Amino acid sequence: MGSLKTNSVTRARHFASDNYAGVCPEAWSAMEAANCDHVSSYGDDEWTKRASDALREIFEIDCEVFFTFNGTAANSLALASMCQSYHSVICHELAHVETDECGGPEFFSNGTKLLPVPGENGRVCPAEVERTVKRRNDIHYPKPNVLTITQATELGTVYPVDHLDRLSETVRRLGLKFHMDGARFANAVVALDKSPKEITWKAGVDVLCFGGTKNGIAIGDAVIFFNREMAYEFDYRCKQAGQLASKMRFLAAPWVGLLESGAWLKNAAQSNRCAQLLDQELQSIPEVEILAPVEANSVFVKFPEHIERSLHERGWKFYNFIGAGGARLMCSWDTTKDDVRAFADDIRQIIVGESA
């Protein structure tokens, strides 16, 4: 890693996505331990119970817990459980449910409409929520029923507690329900240095979709109902949608490894630290423009076209971010300081080479 050779360099780690990373040791060990003799299926096993209890412990509340194969299913089914088909869901215009779920929320809710709103640095503004709810109240318009936010946001920022409190007040006053897409929830917990309960149910969140894949698990998200009434017959939704794993212990056991060892926080802290270092390195290069505050594990930048092209030629992989422009650089639980410095050094070498 860190070779400065050009053309088709094989990189051990990239900045394209935290989905690129493998399974962390704690999750892998737990899944291996679950690979024993015959165990009850469909979630009626000790590993699923243990993982659910671990989630109740870290959130300090008796919540309902379900495990799905991925975040699209988690978000789509959770929102469907909070809506009727004639309702609508308010979301940020860059929200994953709007831009990257292939119509999943609409499909599983039999037609619930998404109402995107703007917001600085990926955060939903309470005033925009109120404006959207009050814009129309006639029967011809899909009735707003849910606010969904992403923590950490699609632009790598986080919602501090006071912002969540303002959103919660707005939600309750307007009679809405409150959903949180927590694909990178662990990164937000570390960035804010708050307990999980402070930025979820104590801040008025009814349902959280807690992402495990980007935190070191091979596959799976946890759907957590702090408002247990909203979990009514959710198990049937999971089954109908193909999300009831027959060998559920293999979805649940990695959560045991993450949560009981504290690896979920360790992994998030590592990726956040590397993003901060990457931000510092890139800010020292005048040709690179930072597009958003770096608060979790992503850095959004604008490269000159020739630098971006040369980085790809040197073997670096990263995505251009749809909707916001620029490049998205994601740090993972296994990203190292050497990876960050090698990337920045390649940029500097490209610039020096062009000026020589």
C-alpha positions as a Markdown table, in Angstrom:
| # | Residue | x | y | z |
|---|---|---|---|---|
| 1 | Met | 0.0 | 0.0 | 0.0 |
| 2 | Gly | 1.2 | 3.5 | -0.8 |
| 3 | Ser | 3.2 | 2.6 | -3.9 |
| 4 | Leu | 3.7 | 5.6 | -6.1 |
| 5 | Lys | 3.8 | 3.6 | -9.3 |
| 6 | Thr | 1.4 | 4.7 | -12.0 |
| 7 | Asn | -1.0 | 2.5 | -14.0 |
| 8 | Ser | -3.1 | -0.4 | -12.7 |
| 9 | Val | -1.7 | -0.3 | -9.2 |
| 10 | Thr | -3.3 | -2.9 | -7.0 |
| 11 | Arg | -4.5 | -1.1 | -3.8 |
| 12 | Ala | -5.3 | -3.0 | -0.6 |
| 13 | Arg | -7.7 | -0.3 | 0.5 |
| 14 | His | -9.7 | 2.4 | -1.3 |
| 15 | Phe | -11.9 | 5.4 | -0.5 |
| 16 | Ala | -14.8 | 4.5 | -2.8 |
| 17 | Ser | -17.0 | 3.1 | -0.1 |
| 18 | Asp | -17.0 | 1.7 | 3.5 |
| 19 | Asn | -18.8 | -1.3 | 1.9 |
| 20 | Tyr | -15.4 | -2.2 | 0.3 |
| 21 | Ala | -14.0 | -3.2 | 3.7 |
| 22 | Gly | -14.1 | -6.8 | 4.9 |
| 23 | Val | -15.5 | -8.2 | 8.2 |
| 24 | Cys | -13.9 | -7.0 | 11.4 |
| 25 | Pro | -12.3 | -9.7 | 13.6 |
| 26 | Glu | -14.9 | -9.4 | 16.4 |
| 27 | Ala | -17.8 | -9.9 | 14.0 |
| 28 | Trp | -16.1 | -12.7 | 12.2 |
| 29 | Ser | -15.2 | -14.6 | 15.4 |
| 30 | Ala | -18.8 | -14.3 | 16.6 |
| 31 | Met | -20.2 | -15.7 | 13.3 |
| 32 | Glu | -17.7 | -18.5 | 13.5 |
| 33 | Ala | -18.8 | -19.3 | 17.0 |
| 34 | Ala | -22.4 | -19.4 | 15.8 |
| 35 | Asn | -21.4 | -22.0 | 13.2 |
| 36 | Cys | -22.0 | -24.9 | 15.5 |
| 37 | Asp | -24.3 | -27.9 | 15.4 |
| 38 | His | -28.1 | -27.7 | 14.8 |
| 39 | Val | -29.6 | -24.4 | 16.1 |
| 40 | Ser | -33.2 | -23.3 | 15.9 |
| 41 | Ser | -34.1 | -21.3 | 12.7 |
| 42 | Tyr | -35.9 | -18.1 | 11.9 |
| 43 | Gly | -34.6 | -16.1 | 14.9 |
| 44 | Asp | -35.6 | -18.6 | 17.6 |
| 45 | Asp | -32.0 | -19.0 | 18.8 |
| 46 | Glu | -29.8 | -17.7 | 21.5 |
| 47 | Trp | -27.6 | -15.6 | 19.2 |
| 48 | Thr | -30.6 | -13.6 | 18.0 |
| 49 | Lys | -31.8 | -13.1 | 21.5 |
| 50 | Arg | -28.3 | -12.1 | 22.7 |
| 51 | Ala | -27.9 | -9.6 | 19.9 |
| 52 | Ser | -31.4 | -8.1 | 20.5 |
| 53 | Asp | -30.6 | -7.8 | 24.3 |
| 54 | Ala | -27.3 | -6.2 | 23.5 |
| 55 | Leu | -29.0 | -3.5 | 21.5 |
| 56 | Arg | -31.6 | -3.0 | 24.3 |
| 57 | Glu | -28.7 | -2.5 | 26.6 |
| 58 | Ile | -26.8 | 0.0 | 24.6 |
| 59 | Phe | -29.9 | 2.1 | 24.0 |
| 60 | Glu | -31.1 | 1.6 | 27.6 |
| 61 | Ile | -34.7 | 0.9 | 26.6 |
| 62 | Asp | -36.9 | -2.2 | 26.0 |
| 63 | Cys | -37.2 | -1.8 | 22.2 |
| 64 | Glu | -38.4 | -4.2 | 19.5 |
| 65 | Val | -35.5 | -5.4 | 17.3 |
| 66 | Phe | -35.6 | -7.0 | 13.9 |
| 67 | Phe | -32.7 | -8.0 | 11.6 |
| 68 | Thr | -32.7 | -7.5 | 7.8 |
| 69 | Phe | -30.2 | -8.3 | 5.1 |
| 70 | Asn | -29.5 | -4.7 | 4.1 |
| 71 | Gly | -30.3 | -1.0 | 4.6 |
| 72 | Thr | -32.7 | -0.7 | 1.6 |
| 73 | Ala | -35.0 | -3.3 | 3.1 |
| 74 | Ala | -34.6 | -1.9 | 6.6 |
| 75 | Asn | -35.5 | 1.7 | 5.6 |
| 76 | Ser | -38.3 | 0.6 | 3.1 |
| 77 | Leu | -40.0 | -1.8 | 5.5 |
| 78 | Ala | -39.7 | 0.6 | 8.5 |
| 79 | Leu | -41.2 | 3.5 | 6.6 |
| 80 | Ala | -44.0 | 1.2 | 5.2 |
| 81 | Ser | -44.8 | 0.3 | 8.8 |
| 82 | Met | -45.2 | 3.9 | 9.7 |
| 83 | Cys | -47.4 | 4.9 | 6.8 |
| 84 | Gln | -50.6 | 4.2 | 4.8 |
| 85 | Ser | -50.4 | 4.2 | 1.1 |
| 86 | Tyr | -52.0 | 7.7 | 0.9 |
| 87 | His | -49.3 | 9.2 | 3.2 |
| 88 | Ser | -46.1 | 10.9 | 2.4 |
| 89 | Val | -42.6 | 10.9 | 3.9 |
| 90 | Ile | -40.5 | 14.1 | 4.3 |
| 91 | Cys | -36.8 | 13.6 | 3.6 |
| 92 | His | -33.7 | 15.6 | 2.7 |
| 93 | Glu | -33.3 | 16.0 | -1.1 |
| 94 | Leu | -30.0 | 14.0 | -0.9 |
| 95 | Ala | -31.4 | 11.3 | 1.4 |
| 96 | His | -30.6 | 7.7 | 0.5 |
| 97 | Val | -34.3 | 6.8 | 0.5 |
| 98 | Glu | -34.8 | 9.4 | -2.2 |
| 99 | Thr | -31.7 | 8.9 | -4.4 |
| 100 | Asp | -30.5 | 5.3 | -3.9 |
| 101 | Glu | -33.3 | 2.9 | -2.9 |
| 102 | Cys | -34.7 | 2.4 | -6.4 |
| 103 | Gly | -38.2 | 3.2 | -5.2 |
| 104 | Gly | -38.1 | 0.7 | -2.3 |
| 105 | Pro | -40.0 | 2.9 | 0.2 |
| 106 | Glu | -42.7 | 3.6 | -2.3 |
| 107 | Phe | -42.9 | -0.1 | -3.4 |
| 108 | Phe | -43.2 | -1.6 | 0.1 |
| 109 | Ser | -45.7 | 1.0 | 1.3 |
| 110 | Asn | -47.9 | 0.5 | -1.8 |
| 111 | Gly | -47.4 | 4.1 | -3.0 |
| 112 | Thr | -46.4 | 6.3 | -0.1 |
| 113 | Lys | -44.8 | 9.5 | -1.7 |
| 114 | Leu | -41.4 | 11.0 | -0.7 |
| 115 | Leu | -41.4 | 14.7 | -0.3 |
| 116 | Pro | -37.7 | 16.0 | -0.6 |
| 117 | Val | -36.7 | 19.2 | 1.1 |
| 118 | Pro | -33.5 | 21.2 | 1.0 |
| 119 | Gly | -31.1 | 21.6 | 3.9 |
| 120 | Glu | -27.6 | 22.9 | 4.4 |
| 121 | Asn | -24.9 | 20.3 | 4.6 |
| 122 | Gly | -27.3 | 17.4 | 4.3 |
| 123 | Arg | -29.4 | 18.3 | 7.4 |
| 124 | Val | -33.1 | 18.7 | 7.3 |
| 125 | Cys | -34.3 | 22.2 | 8.5 |
| 126 | Pro | -37.3 | 22.2 | 10.9 |
| 127 | Ala | -38.7 | 25.2 | 9.1 |
| 128 | Glu | -38.7 | 23.2 | 5.8 |
| 129 | Val | -40.6 | 20.4 | 7.5 |
| 130 | Glu | -43.2 | 22.8 | 8.7 |
| 131 | Arg | -43.5 | 24.5 | 5.4 |
| 132 | Thr | -43.9 | 21.2 | 3.6 |
| 133 | Val | -46.6 | 20.0 | 6.0 |
| 134 | Lys | -48.6 | 23.2 | 5.8 |
| 135 | Arg | -48.2 | 23.8 | 2.1 |
| 136 | Arg | -51.4 | 21.8 | 1.4 |
| 137 | Asn | -53.9 | 20.1 | 3.6 |
| 138 | Asp | -56.5 | 19.1 | 1.0 |
| 139 | Ile | -57.6 | 15.6 | 0.2 |
| 140 | His | -55.9 | 15.6 | -3.2 |
| 141 | Tyr | -52.4 | 15.7 | -1.7 |
| 142 | Pro | -50.6 | 12.8 | 0.0 |
| 143 | Lys | -50.8 | 13.6 | 3.7 |
| 144 | Pro | -47.4 | 14.0 | 5.4 |
| 145 | Asn | -47.0 | 11.4 | 8.1 |
| 146 | Val | -43.3 | 10.8 | 8.7 |
| 147 | Leu | -40.0 | 12.7 | 8.8 |
| 148 | Thr | -37.0 | 10.6 | 8.0 |
| 149 | Ile | -33.4 | 11.9 | 8.6 |
| 150 | Thr | -30.0 | 10.3 | 8.1 |
| 151 | Gln | -27.5 | 10.1 | 11.0 |
| 152 | Ala | -24.7 | 10.7 | 9.9 |
| 153 | Thr | -26.0 | 12.5 | 6.8 |
| 154 | Glu | -25.3 | 11.7 | 3.2 |
| 155 | Leu | -22.8 | 14.6 | 3.2 |
| 156 | Gly | -20.9 | 13.2 | 6.2 |
| 157 | Thr | -22.2 | 15.7 | 8.7 |
| 158 | Val | -24.1 | 14.9 | 11.9 |
| 159 | Tyr | -27.2 | 16.1 | 13.7 |
| 160 | Pro | -26.3 | 17.5 | 17.1 |
| 161 | Val | -28.7 | 17.0 | 20.0 |
| 162 | Asp | -30.1 | 20.6 | 19.8 |
| 163 | His | -30.9 | 20.1 | 16.1 |
| 164 | Leu | -32.6 | 16.8 | 16.9 |
| 165 | Asp | -34.6 | 18.4 | 19.6 |
| 166 | Arg | -35.9 | 21.1 | 17.3 |
| 167 | Leu | -36.9 | 18.5 | 14.7 |
| 168 | Ser | -38.6 | 16.5 | 17.4 |
| 169 | Glu | -40.6 | 19.4 | 18.6 |
| 170 | Thr | -41.7 | 20.2 | 15.0 |
| 171 | Val | -42.6 | 16.5 | 14.4 |
| 172 | Arg | -44.7 | 16.2 | 17.5 |
| 173 | Arg | -46.4 | 19.5 | 17.1 |
| 174 | Leu | -47.4 | 18.6 | 13.5 |
| 175 | Gly | -48.5 | 15.1 | 14.3 |
| 176 | Leu | -45.7 | 13.3 | 12.4 |
| 177 | Lys | -43.7 | 10.2 | 13.2 |
| 178 | Phe | -39.9 | 10.3 | 13.3 |
| 179 | His | -37.6 | 7.8 | 11.5 |
| 180 | Met | -33.8 | 7.7 | 11.4 |
| 181 | Asp | -31.7 | 6.1 | 8.8 |
| 182 | Gly | -28.6 | 5.1 | 10.7 |
| 183 | Ala | -26.5 | 3.5 | 8.1 |
| 184 | Arg | -23.5 | 5.2 | 9.8 |
| 185 | Phe | -25.1 | 5.7 | 13.2 |
| 186 | Ala | -22.0 | 4.4 | 15.0 |
| 187 | Asn | -19.9 | 7.1 | 13.4 |
| 188 | Ala | -22.4 | 9.7 | 14.6 |
| 189 | Val | -22.3 | 8.4 | 18.1 |
| 190 | Val | -18.5 | 8.7 | 18.2 |
| 191 | Ala | -18.5 | 12.1 | 16.4 |
| 192 | Leu | -21.0 | 13.6 | 18.9 |
| 193 | Asp | -19.6 | 11.8 | 21.9 |
| 194 | Lys | -23.2 | 11.2 | 23.1 |
| 195 | Ser | -24.9 | 8.0 | 24.3 |
| 196 | Pro | -27.1 | 6.2 | 21.7 |
| 197 | Lys | -30.2 | 7.1 | 23.6 |
| 198 | Glu | -29.5 | 10.8 | 23.6 |
| 199 | Ile | -29.6 | 11.0 | 19.8 |
| 200 | Thr | -32.5 | 8.5 | 19.3 |
| 201 | Trp | -35.5 | 7.9 | 21.5 |
| 202 | Lys | -34.7 | 10.7 | 24.0 |
| 203 | Ala | -34.7 | 13.0 | 21.0 |
| 204 | Gly | -38.0 | 11.7 | 19.9 |
| 205 | Val | -37.0 | 9.1 | 17.3 |
| 206 | Asp | -39.6 | 6.4 | 16.9 |
| 207 | Val | -37.7 | 4.0 | 14.7 |
| 208 | Leu | -34.0 | 3.6 | 13.9 |
| 209 | Cys | -32.4 | 1.5 | 11.1 |
| 210 | Phe | -29.0 | 0.8 | 12.6 |
| 211 | Gly | -26.4 | -0.1 | 9.9 |
| 212 | Gly | -24.0 | -2.9 | 10.6 |
| 213 | Thr | -22.4 | -3.4 | 7.2 |
| 214 | Lys | -20.5 | -0.2 | 7.1 |
| 215 | Asn | -19.3 | -0.8 | 10.7 |
| 216 | Gly | -17.6 | -4.1 | 10.1 |
| 217 | Ile | -20.4 | -6.7 | 9.7 |
| 218 | Ala | -20.6 | -8.8 | 6.5 |
| 219 | Ile | -24.3 | -8.3 | 6.0 |
| 220 | Gly | -27.3 | -6.9 | 7.8 |
| 221 | Asp | -29.0 | -4.0 | 9.5 |
| 222 | Ala | -31.1 | -3.8 | 12.7 |
| 223 | Val | -34.5 | -2.2 | 12.7 |
| 224 | Ile | -35.1 | -0.9 | 16.2 |
| 225 | Phe | -38.6 | 0.2 | 17.2 |
| 226 | Phe | -38.4 | 2.5 | 20.3 |
| 227 | Asn | -42.1 | 3.0 | 19.8 |
| 228 | Arg | -43.1 | -0.6 | 20.1 |
| 229 | Glu | -46.7 | 0.0 | 18.8 |
| 230 | Met | -45.2 | 0.7 | 15.4 |
| 231 | Ala | -43.7 | -2.7 | 15.3 |
| 232 | Tyr | -47.1 | -4.4 | 15.1 |
| 233 | Glu | -46.9 | -7.3 | 12.6 |
| 234 | Phe | -43.5 | -6.1 | 11.3 |
| 235 | Asp | -42.4 | -9.7 | 11.4 |
| 236 | Tyr | -44.9 | -10.4 | 8.7 |
| 237 | Arg | -43.6 | -7.5 | 6.6 |
| 238 | Cys | -40.1 | -9.0 | 6.9 |
| 239 | Lys | -41.3 | -12.4 | 5.9 |
| 240 | Gln | -43.3 | -11.2 | 2.9 |
| 241 | Ala | -40.3 | -9.1 | 1.7 |
| 242 | Gly | -37.9 | -12.0 | 1.9 |
| 243 | Gln | -36.1 | -10.5 | 4.9 |
| 244 | Leu | -36.7 | -13.3 | 7.4 |
| 245 | Ala | -33.4 | -15.2 | 7.4 |
| 246 | Ser | -33.8 | -19.0 | 7.9 |
| 247 | Lys | -30.4 | -19.1 | 9.6 |
| 248 | Met | -30.9 | -15.9 | 11.5 |
| 249 | Arg | -28.1 | -16.6 | 13.8 |
| 250 | Phe | -25.6 | -15.6 | 11.1 |
| 251 | Leu | -27.2 | -12.2 | 10.8 |
| 252 | Ala | -27.4 | -11.7 | 14.5 |
| 253 | Ala | -24.1 | -13.2 | 15.8 |
| 254 | Pro | -21.9 | -10.5 | 14.2 |
| 255 | Trp | -23.9 | -7.9 | 16.2 |
| 256 | Val | -23.0 | -9.8 | 19.3 |
| 257 | Gly | -19.3 | -9.6 | 18.4 |
| 258 | Leu | -19.5 | -5.8 | 17.6 |
| 259 | Leu | -21.6 | -4.7 | 20.6 |
| 260 | Glu | -20.3 | -6.9 | 23.4 |
| 261 | Ser | -16.7 | -6.1 | 22.6 |
| 262 | Gly | -17.2 | -2.4 | 22.0 |
| 263 | Ala | -15.8 | -2.9 | 18.5 |
| 264 | Trp | -18.7 | -0.9 | 17.0 |
| 265 | Leu | -17.4 | 2.2 | 18.7 |
| 266 | Lys | -13.7 | 1.4 | 18.0 |
| 267 | Asn | -14.4 | 0.8 | 14.3 |
| 268 | Ala | -16.3 | 4.1 | 14.0 |
| 269 | Ala | -13.6 | 6.0 | 15.8 |
| 270 | Gln | -10.9 | 4.7 | 13.5 |
| 271 | Ser | -12.8 | 5.6 | 10.3 |
| 272 | Asn | -13.7 | 9.0 | 11.8 |
| 273 | Arg | -10.1 | 9.7 | 12.7 |
| 274 | Cys | -8.9 | 8.8 | 9.2 |
| 275 | Ala | -11.5 | 11.1 | 7.7 |
| 276 | Gln | -10.2 | 14.0 | 9.8 |
| 277 | Leu | -6.6 | 13.2 | 8.8 |
| 278 | Leu | -7.7 | 13.1 | 5.2 |
| 279 | Asp | -9.4 | 16.4 | 5.5 |
| 280 | Gln | -6.3 | 17.9 | 7.0 |
| 281 | Glu | -4.0 | 16.5 | 4.3 |
| 282 | Leu | -6.2 | 17.7 | 1.5 |
| 283 | Gln | -6.7 | 21.2 | 3.0 |
| 284 | Ser | -3.0 | 21.7 | 2.7 |
| 285 | Ile | -3.3 | 21.2 | -1.1 |
| 286 | Pro | -4.5 | 24.4 | -2.7 |
| 287 | Glu | -5.8 | 22.6 | -5.9 |
| 288 | Val | -8.3 | 20.6 | -3.8 |
| 289 | Glu | -11.5 | 22.1 | -2.6 |
| 290 | Ile | -13.3 | 20.7 | 0.4 |
| 291 | Leu | -17.1 | 20.8 | -0.2 |
| 292 | Ala | -18.6 | 20.0 | 3.2 |
| 293 | Pro | -17.6 | 19.9 | 6.9 |
| 294 | Val | -15.9 | 16.6 | 7.9 |
| 295 | Glu | -17.7 | 15.3 | 11.0 |
| 296 | Ala | -18.0 | 11.5 | 10.4 |
| 297 | Asn | -16.1 | 9.2 | 8.1 |
| 298 | Ser | -16.5 | 10.9 | 4.7 |
| 299 | Val | -14.7 | 13.7 | 2.9 |
| 300 | Phe | -16.4 | 15.5 | 0.0 |
| 301 | Val | -14.0 | 17.2 | -2.4 |
| 302 | Lys | -13.7 | 18.8 | -5.8 |
| 303 | Phe | -10.6 | 17.7 | -7.7 |
| 304 | Pro | -9.5 | 19.4 | -11.0 |
| 305 | Glu | -10.4 | 16.9 | -13.7 |
| 306 | His | -6.8 | 16.1 | -14.6 |
| 307 | Ile | -6.0 | 15.2 | -10.9 |
| 308 | Glu | -9.0 | 13.0 | -10.6 |
| 309 | Arg | -8.1 | 11.2 | -13.9 |
| 310 | Ser | -4.5 | 10.7 | -12.8 |
| 311 | Leu | -5.6 | 9.3 | -9.4 |
| 312 | His | -7.8 | 6.8 | -11.1 |
| 313 | Glu | -4.9 | 5.9 | -13.4 |
| 314 | Arg | -2.7 | 5.3 | -10.3 |
| 315 | Gly | -5.3 | 2.7 | -9.1 |
| 316 | Trp | -7.3 | 4.8 | -6.6 |
| 317 | Lys | -11.0 | 4.1 | -6.5 |
| 318 | Phe | -13.6 | 6.7 | -5.4 |
| 319 | Tyr | -17.0 | 7.8 | -6.6 |
| 320 | Asn | -18.4 | 11.1 | -7.8 |
| 321 | Phe | -21.3 | 11.9 | -5.6 |
| 322 | Ile | -24.7 | 12.1 | -7.4 |
| 323 | Gly | -26.7 | 15.1 | -6.5 |
| 324 | Ala | -24.0 | 17.1 | -4.6 |
| 325 | Gly | -21.2 | 17.1 | -7.1 |
| 326 | Gly | -17.5 | 16.5 | -6.4 |
| 327 | Ala | -15.9 | 13.3 | -5.2 |
| 328 | Arg | -16.9 | 11.3 | -2.1 |
| 329 | Leu | -14.0 | 9.8 | -0.2 |
| 330 | Met | -15.1 | 7.2 | 2.4 |
| 331 | Cys | -12.9 | 5.9 | 5.3 |
| 332 | Ser | -13.6 | 2.4 | 6.6 |
| 333 | Trp | -13.0 | 0.6 | 9.9 |
| 334 | Asp | -9.8 | -0.7 | 8.4 |
| 335 | Thr | -8.5 | 2.5 | 6.8 |
| 336 | Thr | -5.1 | 3.4 | 8.1 |
| 337 | Lys | -3.1 | 6.7 | 8.4 |
| 338 | Asp | -0.7 | 5.2 | 5.8 |
| 339 | Asp | -3.6 | 4.9 | 3.3 |
| 340 | Val | -4.5 | 8.5 | 3.8 |
| 341 | Arg | -1.0 | 9.8 | 3.5 |
| 342 | Ala | -0.3 | 7.6 | 0.4 |
| 343 | Phe | -3.4 | 9.1 | -1.3 |
| 344 | Ala | -2.4 | 12.7 | -0.4 |
| 345 | Asp | 1.2 | 12.1 | -1.5 |
| 346 | Asp | 0.0 | 10.8 | -4.9 |
| 347 | Ile | -2.0 | 14.1 | -5.4 |
| 348 | Arg | 1.1 | 16.1 | -4.5 |
| 349 | Gln | 3.3 | 14.0 | -6.8 |
| 350 | Ile | 0.8 | 14.5 | -9.7 |
| 351 | Ile | 0.9 | 18.3 | -9.2 |
| 352 | Val | 4.7 | 18.4 | -9.0 |
| 353 | Gly | 5.0 | 16.2 | -12.1 |
| 354 | Glu | 2.8 | 18.6 | -14.1 |
| 355 | Ser | 4.8 | 21.6 | -13.1 |
| 356 | Ala | 8.1 | 20.0 | -13.8 |
